[in-house]
Amino acid sequence: MSQFDLVIRGGTVVDGTGAAPFIADVALKDGIIAAIGADLAKGRQEIDAHDHLVTPGFVDIHTHYDGQVTWEDRLLPSSYHGVTTAVIGNCGVGFAPCRPSDREALIRLMEGVEDIPFPVLTEGLSWTWQSFPDYLNLLAAKSFDMDVAAYVPHAALRVYVMGRRGVERQTATPDDIAEMCRLLEGALDAGALGIATSRTIFHRSSDGRAIPTLDASDAELIALAKVLRAKGKGVFQIVEDIHMPGASLASMRAIAAAAGRPLTFSIGAGNQGPYVWPSILDQLSAANAEGLVMKGQLMPRGIGMILGVELTLNPFYTTATYQSIAALPLAERLAALRNPDVRAAILSEPLDPDPALVLGRMVRAFDTMFVLGTPPDYEQPPERSIAALAQSKGCRPEELAYDIMIEGQNGGKLYLAMANYADGSLDAVGQILDHPDVVLGLGDGGAHVGTICDASYSTFALMHWARDRAQGRKSVQDVVHKMTGATADIIGLNDRGRLAPRLRADINIIDLSRLALEEPEVHYSLPSGGRRLIQRARGYVATYVAGTLVSRNDRATGALPGQLVRL
């Protein structure tokens, strides 16, 4: 009788700790790692991993599958990219707790903040819960292709307690705060991972309202943080506008100090100076040196959008003529856009009829807009921008973008790097990534379904930063660590994120030489026929969740060993 269920033979083990890779066998038994070493005994099954990386499964601490987990068992597109644990409830948005009278408000909030269409959520959500523990119980009864853990979304909590006053961002009374704290305590007892909130002006409902937590007082946030301290567990996740000149981590430091628990926040680089991120990193170092636990989350490529006729946004979506044909089926819309008279009309119309539509101006940033290409290229030099190419062709950038947009059967795709592209490259990203208190994340899996597909960040990070980039390349062990051991540590899931005996057998076997991203594709596979961008990868030889093979040679096996993780 075999001693092990599976032995992964002769792979290059990158164990998630940041230690140098080494050659070894990895043996699995009953869903855990049983042994790591040379010439291990024969397993009931064996897989040859020579010339391949053997890594922990990736722990993605910033996703928005809050709705998708209620109607689907595969967390696409994250499961194409080696993710074996996903955390939902980020940015303070989610669907529990929720009273029936507040359902539309939370749907509108998710639609606006995370670009998940109203019809998708209206049809997809069963609303068989009201409290956060009931929501967790629903998830606990399901199986997935990866594990799922959940923050309590502060916006939902605030609206549940304050009703319309919460939606209107009124100041919480002492009684309101006490009730929020009581409910947070109950959610933590039920297994919540912590609490997540947002104080950014960019998070708005689809009806234009700012997120209910935008003006939440320091007293409210500190009180919630103290619940984490009292329970001795949990994480505080927050999004703030720290990209502005003079930005400070002071309020986050106060929250982290009150909580006595890890605090994690979003960090990046603006495209134009003055650059704030060096000061933020200095403040981050000082906070951790003083004993606080504060960790930045970084997207390893540009923070941007994919634009096109089939997608939510394009450079012309606010013009009157485009609006008049926007509801047409795709083929008819493209046919209309190819009409010379329609083209001339759209190109002559104002840039942005409504000055309040910030995105209407951002989608004309032709200096940082590129043809995405096949395979997709996420770090192109400025001379390949739409602005530069148009200049070389002797035409306006609008004209070139328009003509690319109407190419092919479904239209061409443009890639807009709105941030993290300082001075025309990802150099700033590389410098931020080197900081010991910064991890990889912000993939937003399950969100922005018609504008981005950043859930592929893990594949990109390995390809670009650990293999392909000519300058500023990172070691493979550091890249793996920042999306396995380091992220698992933040959220307190100490049974995963590393390859060591007695830990969970969440494992990727990766052919790094062959690792590649495919072009994002539009699928109409959400409830009510809703569209979403899906991006596949090549080079994942196998992915195991708790010792069960969920993917082999980039294709799902159909196994669903993933479960709700309660902290």
KOLBA-304824 format. One record per residue (C-alpha): residue in one letter; x, y, z. Coordinates in steps of 0.001 Angstrom, whole numbers, padded with zeros to 6 digits, always signed. Each point is the difference from the previous one (the first is absolute). Last residue first. Layout:
AXYZ...
This chain:
L-011406+032505+010650R-002685-001806-001967V+001069-001329-003390L-002862-000776-002355Q+000797-003042-002103G+001998-001087-003021P+000062-003673-000997L-001889+000539-003270A+001343-002415-002621G-001022+000748-003582T+003467-000745-001375A+000541+003557-001166R+002365+000536-002923D+003365+001745+000028N+002027-003207-000256R-001834-001557+002922S-002254+001990+002323V-001901-000859+003182L+002164-002887+001204T-000909-000718+003609G+002736+000238+002649A-001701+002768+001970V-000308+001986-003242Y+002406-001225-002666T+001034+001812-003190A+001781-001749-002852V+002156+000757-003031Y-000838+003694+000074G+001875+001194-003104R-002686+001702-002051A-002358+002633+001349R-003604+000980-000529Q-001630+003403+000099I-003736+000501+000406L-001717+003352-000418R-003620-000066+001035R-003341+000329-001698G-003413-000429+001534G-002320-002612-001486S-002607+000572+002734P+002415-001681+002442L+003627+000092-001164S+001267-002011-002960Y+000160+002452-002883H+003751-000365-000462V+002277+002777-001252E+003573-001140-000545P+003254+001198+001545E+002974-000929-002187E+001968-002949+001307L+002624+000311+002686A+003135-002110-000087L+002054-002419+002085R+002073-002257-002249S+003412+000507+001595L-001646+000190+003414D-001499-003477-000312I-002022+000179+003202I-001068-002605+002560N-002301+001761+002438I-000820-001256+003497D-002593+000275+002733A+000936-003088+002044R-000871+001517+003343L+002856+000137+002511R+001206-003009+002020P+003401-000108-001715A+001079+003231-001689L-000876+001828-003203R-001243+003428+000955G-003114+002110-000608R-002258-002230+002084D-000759-001073+003587N+000919+003382+001443L-003116+001733-001249G+000441+003214+002000I-001096+002448-002675I+003347+001755-000242D+001982-003225+000328A-001807-001612-002944T+000967+002999-002135A+003686-000273+000877G+000155-003778-000346T-001706-000071-003392M-000208+003069-002238K+003087+001893+001163H+001932-003232+000572V-000395-001035-003643V+001482+003274-001240D+002842-000172+002514Q+000834-003624-000838V-000034+000709-003735S+002633+002641+000471K-000909+003403-001347R+001007+001601-003301G+000778+003699+000172Q+001151+000210-003586A-000586-002437-002877R-003434-001099+001126D-000791-003533-001120R+000316-002533+002816A-000769+000994+003600W-001643+003379-000594H-001828-000611-003256M-000913-003654-000014L-000375-000550+003733A-001840+003260+000598F-002187-000463-003081T-001187-003421+001156S-000879+001389+003409Y-001628+003104-001508S-002534-002038-002009A-002802+001264+002252D+000682+003287-001782C-002679-000578-002615I-001222+003538-000510T-002901+002062-001390G-003137-002094-000483V+000290-002250+003046H+001243+002743+002261A-000369-002542+002801G+000211-003788+000411G+003736+000047+000613D+001097+003426+001235G+003688-000706-000736L+001036+002441+002728G+002754-002325+001210L+003732-000368+000447V+001590+000770+003344V+001745+003071+001395D+001642+000115+003427P+003443-001143-001167H+000178+002738-002675D+001368-001353-003284L-003461+000122-001604I-000043+003777+000403Q+003200+000257-002038G-001318-002318-002698V-003260+001900-000218A+001983+003216-000441D+001857-001561-002930L-003251-001044-001687S+000618+002300-002982G-001006+003250-001708D+001220+002480+002599A-002431-001365+002579Y-002137-002860-001280N-001460-001218+003314A-003160+001984-000861M-002565+000450-002791A+001601-002571-002319L-002572-000235-002797Y-000039-003149-002136L-001896+000047-003285K-001897-002969-001368G-001103-000394-003622G-003545-000666-001134N-002057-003172+000207Q+000426-001354-003546G+003136+001938-000775E+000875+003700+000199I-002472+002612+001294M+002064+001134+003000I+003185+000216-002010D-001632+002554-002308Y-001333+002037+002909A+003344+000040+001805L+001746+001202-003161E-002524+002780-000582E+000005+001154+003610P+003826+000106-000013R-000182+002512-002884C+001805-000906-003204G+003479+000384-001485K+000920-003652+000275S+002973+000696+002288Q-002172+002287+002112A-002677-002658+000229L+002556-002553+001169A+001229+002357+002716A-003479+000803+001319I-001141-003623-000202S+003023-000965+002065R+002793-001997-001592E+002598+002739+000478P-000902+000067+003688P+001472-003494+000522Q-002330-002965+000523E-000399-001746+003314Y-003249-001999+000066D+000422-001897-003277P-002835-002408-000771P+000934-002959-002197T-001630+001096-002227G-000223+003780+000188L-001208+002517+002574V+000241+002903-002439F+001198+002780+002253M-001239+002928+002084T+002330+001948+002281D+000467+003078-002207F-003550-000469-001341A-001651+001012+003271R-003429+000231-001636V-001596-002595+002285M+000847+002228+002948R-002238+002807-001252G-003240-001966-000106L+001163-001781+003128V-000373+003270+001929L-003632+000337-001013A-000832+003206+001885P+001029+002078-003033D-003037-001402-001865P+000280+000384-003786D+003486-001522+000050L+002305+000237-002989P-002472+001941-002065E-001116-001451-003351S+001996+000133-003228L+001424-003519+000209I-003468-001406+000687A-001536+001751-003003A+002779-000950-002420R-000177-003643+001032V-003787-000039-000334D+000292+001468-003502P+002713-002477-000964N-002161-002994+001069R+002313-002394+001810L-001552+001000+003338A-003411-001082-001285A+001273-003429-000989L+001734-000317+003364R-003247+000813+001809E-001927-002464-002156A+002448-002803+000792L+000033+000876+003701P-003765+000161+000462L-001190+003625+000162A-000221+001698+003388A+002996+002285-000607I-001438+001389-003259S-001297+003380+001228Q+002678+000188+002678Y+002649-000139-002695T-001611+002962-001750A-000276+002048+003181T+003588-000557+001087T+000610-001516+003436Y+001166-003416-001232F+002595+001412-002365P+003316-001053+001544N-001397-003424+000919L-001698-001335+003102T-002158-002924+001109L+001336-002495-002533E-001079-001294-003404V+000930+003269-001740G+003375+000046+001694L+002098+001115+002955I+002058-002084+002407M+000656+001928+003176G+002871+001028+002185I+002122-000398+003046G+003243-000857-001752R+001800-003159+001031P+000956-001688+003278M-003152+001174+001833L+001219+000854+003492Q-001397-000668+003477G+001626+001876+002867K+000467-001601+003401M-000325+001482+003473V+000855-001935+003162L+000893+002515+002693G+003129-000607+002043E+001850+003297-000348A+002070-001332-002893N-003282-000861-001739A-001190+003601+000194A+003379+001423-001050S+000213-002219-003063L-003519+000992-001065Q+000796+003688+000448D+003052-000389-002247L-002114-001920-002530I-002634+002761+000020S+002711+002628-000547P+001359-001904-003027W-003602-000489-001273V-000889+003690-000207Y+001359+000816-003435P-000223+003631-001054G-000361-001161-002597Q-001856-001714-002801N-001175-003557-000636G-000948-000518+003613A+001588-002855+001894G-001693-002719+002008I-001173-001028+003446S-003167-001636+001301F-000347-000691+003727T+000545-002736+002563L-000325+000241+003769P+001221-002842+002192R-001284-000118+003597G+000547+002060+003130A-003290+001549-001003A+000506+003409+001577A+003567+000264-001291A-001060-001087-003482I-002804+002564-000019A+002317+002770+001178R+002587-000961-002605M-002690+000084-002669S-000916+003545+001013A+003643+001086-000117L+000901-001661-003300S+000514+003405-001575A-000576+001659-003337G+001843+003282-000558P-000597-000078-003730M-002911-002348-000848H+000520-003730-000605I-001142-001035+003469D-003688+000073-000899E-001052-002754+002394V-000918-003669-000404I-000163-002079+003172Q+000344-003561+001261F-000015-000645+003777V+000908-003604+000811G-001410-002393+002606K+000873-001521+003312G+000476+000734+003697K-003735+000457+000595A+000536+003187+002005R+002601+001278-002458L-002262-000633-002974V-002831+001796+001823K+002385+002889+000591A+000280+000494-003762L-003754+000506-000221A+000200+002725+002632I+002959+001599-001780L-001948+000058-003257E-003007+001711+001567A+002111+002497+001945D+002002+000825-003117S-003280+001028-001560A-001620-001695-002968D+000013+002536-002818L+000606-002381-002887T-001734-002953+001684P-003315+000335-001841I+001753-000130-003424A-000565+003221-001916R-003300+000267-001862G+000122+000117-003804D-002961-002277-000749S+002420-002813-000892S+001282+000231+003562R+003325+001712+000558H+003531-000976+001027F+002336+002568-001583I-000250+002384+002960T+001971-002475+002072R-000676-000734+003657S-000690-003713-000250T-000545-002781+002521A+000798-003642+000732I-000573-001969+003202G+001543-003197+001318L+000279-003591-001203A-003559-000835+000988G-000340-003357+001775A-003331+000063+001828D+001606+001534+003105L+001391+002705-002255A-003498+000649-001342G-001399+000235+003530E+002670+002534+000967L-000722+001984-003155L-003691+000048+000910R+000720+001370+003471C+002432+002556-001413M-002559+001225-002506E-002541+000264+002831A+002366+002044+002162I+000780+002274-002935D-003666+000681-000662D-000613+000660+003723P+002904+002458+000098T-001543+001743-003015A+001343-000566-003507T+000588+003145-002018Q-002169+000129-003100R+001292-001619-003153E-003304+000141-001913V-000029-003785-000361G+000583-000281+003742R-002856+002357+000826R-002197-002073-002346G+000495-003062+002182M+002281+000595+002978V+000775-003522+001233Y-000297-001973-003247V+001382+002962-001965R+003125+000067+002172L+000533-003755-000182A-000371-000002-003784A+002504+002838-000332H+002358-001669+002501P+000277-003238-001959V+000658-002827+002487Y+003051-001785-001412A-000393-003418-001556A+001955-003207-000622V-000249-002315-003016D+001891-003200-000806M+000477-001001-003620D-001909-001932-002690F-003147+000467+002045S-002383-001912+002241K-003167+001344+001628A-001667-000418+003404A+002595+002219+001660L-000886+002778-002441L-003598+000086+001222N+001201-000139+003606L+002258+002974-000668Y-002981+002011-001228D-001967-001015+003101P+002906+001183+002185F-000102+003362-001854S-003690+000472+000741Q-002717+000255-002656W+000165-003234-001941T-001871-001830-002763W+000596+002983-002278S+000198-002206-003111L+002414+002292-001849G+000427-000828-003684E-002996+001697-001608T+000362+003378+001682L+003788-000269+000021V+000289-000604-003736P-002750+002533-000782F+001831+002727+002001P+003302-000477-001833I+003210-000741+001920D+002252+003019-000554E+001681-000104+003451V-000787+003340+001596G-003095+000878-002012E-001637-003410-000294M+001006-000917+003549L-001636+003167+001328R-003089-000433-002150I-000344-003557+001317L+000433+001217+003575A-002696+002659-000444E-002312-002479-001732R+000213-002412+002915D-000692+002594+002688S-003690-000711+000646P+000642-003732+000195R+002436+000592+002895C+003668-000653-000663P+002972-001323+001957A+001344-001009-002343F+000116+000840-003702G+003460+001398-000605V+001999+003216-000176G+002428+001223+002667C+002985+000101-002334N+000411-003787+000261G-002790-002427+000892I+001674-003035-001600V+003265-001836+000723A+001109-002694-002446T+002035-003142+000733T+001352-002426-002638V+001088+002485-002667G+002155-001618-002694H-001021+002274-002856Y-002930-001674-001759S-001771-000214+003361S-000065+003787+000179P-002125+000410-003160L-002296-001467+001072L-000969-001018+003493R-001618-003328-000812D-002969-001000+002182E-002456+002622-001237W-003193+001602+001311T+000797+001209+003529V+003764+000142-000520Q-000545+002389-002909G-001626+002640+002178D+002852+000563+002447Y+002629-000920-002640H+001667+003365+000567T+003678-000867+000473H+002914+001372+002009I+001826-002518+002215D+001091-002374-002762V+001871-002912+001600F+001913-001760-002797G+000403-003755+000291P+003402-000858+001414T+002722-000481-002584V+001580-002843-001969L+001891+001447-002953H+000647-002247-002985D+003202-001346-001564H-000739-003447+001525A-003563-000131+001310D-000802-003635-000816I-003307-000956+001580E-000631-003015+002166Q-003075-001842+001236R-000231-002601+002765G+003297+001478+001120K+003447-001560+000059A+002301+000807+002886L+001885+003295-000050D+003244+000258-001928A+000962+003459+001240G-002106+002093+002332I-003390+001444+000841A-002482-002035+002036A-003691-000378+000871I-001441+003141-001549I-003698-000054+000807G-003152-001184-001753D+000016-003541+001358K+003617-000637-001045L+002215+002015-002319A+003709-000433-000740V+002297+002681-001408D+003247-001118-001632A+002913+002410+000042I+002122+002466-001962F+000528+003332+001743P-001188+003583-000433A+001532+002691+002234A-002054+001048+003002G-002784+002578-000378T-002282-002012+002275G-002322-001190-002776D+001714-003366-000535V+001426+000404-003468V+000734-003680-000640T+001669-000777-003309G-001614-003312-000833G+001523-003451+000284R-003103-002092+000531I-003420+001055+001215V-001076-002976+002096L-003673-000751+000460D-002169-001979+002423F+003017-000928+002119Q+001162-003119+001878S-001075-002288-002784M-001378-003421+000986
